[in-house]
């Protein structure tokens, strides 16, 4: 090849190289802006807020950008923020979690609220009763009164044995009255002439009447003289009489495991005849208690809990200790304070939501990546995905 051919080849190669370089180098004000615009567009895309996620309540690993159905179970997807589990903490029943419900969803499932109140509470003891017809007690009262009179007559007798015999008769009659259920206070009143003897037999309209109520052994600790009682029954034609407990038998009936409680009703109606059956309600004060409606409590027998709402749609299942039930109310011993807002209706739906969110929270915790432990003086760098020396602030 001669020198002219070589020179021509070099010129052609140089021209081709210049053309390639001009295509790759951005023109001033042109390609640079396009490149920077591409970077700006990329940056804008990264700064946009992420799309709202939709997930399956039963399979939280399923996440989509819009509504649809779960490919595993076919359930409708829900927004990841709606009904989200807030947290789990001690004091909640096992398998439950705190969660949030919007006002719309609360209205949809019929949630109603109440307030835990701290107030005096009464235990209502129900018992079957009958109008007293007690010739035995009537006779025992008369015998005691006669013994007291006899002792008074021989009080100044010079014969000591006569006086001691009269004293023993009084003590014997007094013991019989105690066995029949009278208290020391009643016996003292009987001695002073305040006898209720006639009302134990046939009563006249307007006279005081005694009601005998059979109270079960387990309720006797709550019954004492002086408590108020309500008397109702078919013979009263819908009317209610007020009475007062005057004594409680000291001996149980071994067949029925009950004790006789005597209730005095002043100015009784003529409708009450001896041996008439009535219903008795004795009100026993239980002191000031934190009370909630019975329907607010979910009780499995081993554990009881109540849902507490903070006023912003956040629901917390709270384990509580129950002391006793009084009618439609329950006394709470621990776990709740007076004034807290509680759920009183739709509890089972709320409980299902809490259990569901508990499952979701547990599944999320199991699937969450764990941060590896790094050597002393190093920390895990999520972007670099390895341990790096700690940076001093």
SULKA-V349611 format. One record per backbone hydrogen bond with DSSP energy under -1.0 kcal/mol. CO is the residue of the C=O (numbers start at 0). NH is the residue of the N-H. E is the energy in kcal/mol with one decimal. If there is no record, write none. Layout:
# SULKA-V349611
CO:NH:E
CO:NH:E
This chain:
# SULKA-V349611
1:5:-1.6
2:6:-2.1
3:7:-2.2
4:8:-2.1
5:9:-1.9
6:10:-1.9
7:11:-2.0
8:12:-2.2
9:13:-2.1
10:14:-2.0
11:15:-2.3
12:16:-2.1
13:17:-1.9
14:18:-1.9
15:19:-2.0
16:20:-1.9
17:21:-2.1
18:22:-1.5
19:23:-1.7
20:24:-1.9
26:29:-2.1
26:31:-1.1
29:33:-1.9
30:34:-2.8
31:35:-3.1
32:36:-2.8
33:37:-2.3
34:38:-2.4
35:39:-2.9
36:40:-2.9
37:41:-2.4
38:42:-2.8
39:43:-2.7
40:44:-2.0
41:45:-1.7
42:46:-1.6
52:79:-2.4
53:63:-2.8
54:77:-2.9
58:61:-2.3
63:53:-2.9
67:76:-2.6
69:73:-1.4
74:69:-2.9
77:54:-3.0
80:83:-1.1
83:99:-1.3
86:97:-2.4
90:318:-2.8
92:95:-1.6
97:85:-2.0
98:314:-3.1
101:105:-2.1
102:106:-2.1
103:107:-2.0
104:108:-2.0
105:110:-2.4
111:343:-2.7
111:344:-1.2
113:341:-2.5
115:338:-3.9
116:290:-3.9
118:288:-2.8
120:285:-3.1
122:283:-2.9
124:281:-2.6
126:279:-2.7
127:213:-2.5
128:277:-2.5
129:211:-2.9
130:274:-2.3
133:137:-2.2
134:138:-2.7
135:139:-2.3
136:140:-2.5
137:141:-2.0
138:142:-2.3
139:143:-2.0
140:144:-2.4
141:145:-2.4
142:146:-2.1
143:147:-2.2
144:148:-2.1
145:149:-2.4
146:150:-2.2
147:151:-1.9
148:152:-2.0
149:153:-1.7
153:156:-1.9
158:162:-1.4
159:163:-2.5
160:164:-2.3
161:165:-1.9
162:166:-2.0
163:167:-2.3
164:168:-1.8
165:169:-1.8
166:170:-2.3
167:171:-2.5
168:172:-2.2
169:173:-2.4
170:174:-2.3
171:175:-1.8
172:176:-1.7
173:177:-1.8
174:178:-2.3
175:179:-1.8
176:181:-2.4
177:180:-1.4
182:186:-2.4
183:187:-2.3
184:188:-2.2
185:189:-2.6
186:190:-1.8
187:191:-1.3
188:193:-2.5
189:192:-1.2
192:194:-1.4
196:199:-2.1
197:200:-1.6
199:133:-2.2
203:206:-2.2
206:267:-1.7
208:264:-3.2
209:131:-3.0
210:262:-2.6
211:129:-1.8
212:260:-3.0
214:258:-2.3
215:218:-1.6
218:221:-1.4
219:222:-1.4
223:226:-1.5
226:244:-2.6
227:282:-2.0
228:242:-2.7
229:280:-2.1
230:240:-2.5
231:278:-3.6
232:235:-1.3
233:236:-1.4
235:238:-1.5
240:230:-2.9
242:228:-2.0
243:263:-2.7
244:225:-3.0
246:261:-2.2
252:256:-2.5
256:216:-1.9
257:252:-3.2
258:214:-2.3
259:248:-3.0
260:212:-2.8
261:245:-2.9
261:246:-1.3
262:210:-3.2
263:243:-1.7
264:208:-2.8
267:205:-1.6
268:271:-1.5
272:275:-2.2
275:130:-2.3
277:128:-2.6
278:231:-2.4
279:126:-2.3
280:229:-2.5
281:124:-2.9
283:122:-3.3
286:120:-2.3
288:118:-2.4
289:331:-3.1
290:116:-2.0
291:329:-2.6
292:295:-1.5
293:296:-1.4
297:304:-2.2
302:299:-2.6
303:319:-2.2
304:297:-2.4
305:317:-3.1
306:342:-2.2
307:315:-2.7
312:100:-2.5
313:309:-1.6
314:98:-1.8
315:307:-2.8
317:305:-2.4
320:332:-3.8
323:330:-2.8
325:328:-1.5
327:293:-2.5
328:325:-3.0
329:291:-1.9
330:322:-2.8
333:320:-2.3
336:339:-1.4
339:115:-2.4
340:308:-2.3
341:113:-2.6
345:349:-2.2
346:350:-2.9
347:351:-2.1
348:352:-2.0
349:353:-2.3
350:354:-2.6
351:355:-2.5
352:356:-2.4
353:357:-1.7
354:358:-2.0
355:359:-2.2
356:360:-2.7
357:361:-2.2
358:362:-2.6
359:363:-2.6
360:364:-2.2
361:365:-2.0
362:366:-2.1
363:367:-1.2
374:377:-2.1
376:389:-2.2
378:387:-2.9
380:384:-2.1
380:385:-1.0
385:380:-2.0
387:378:-3.0
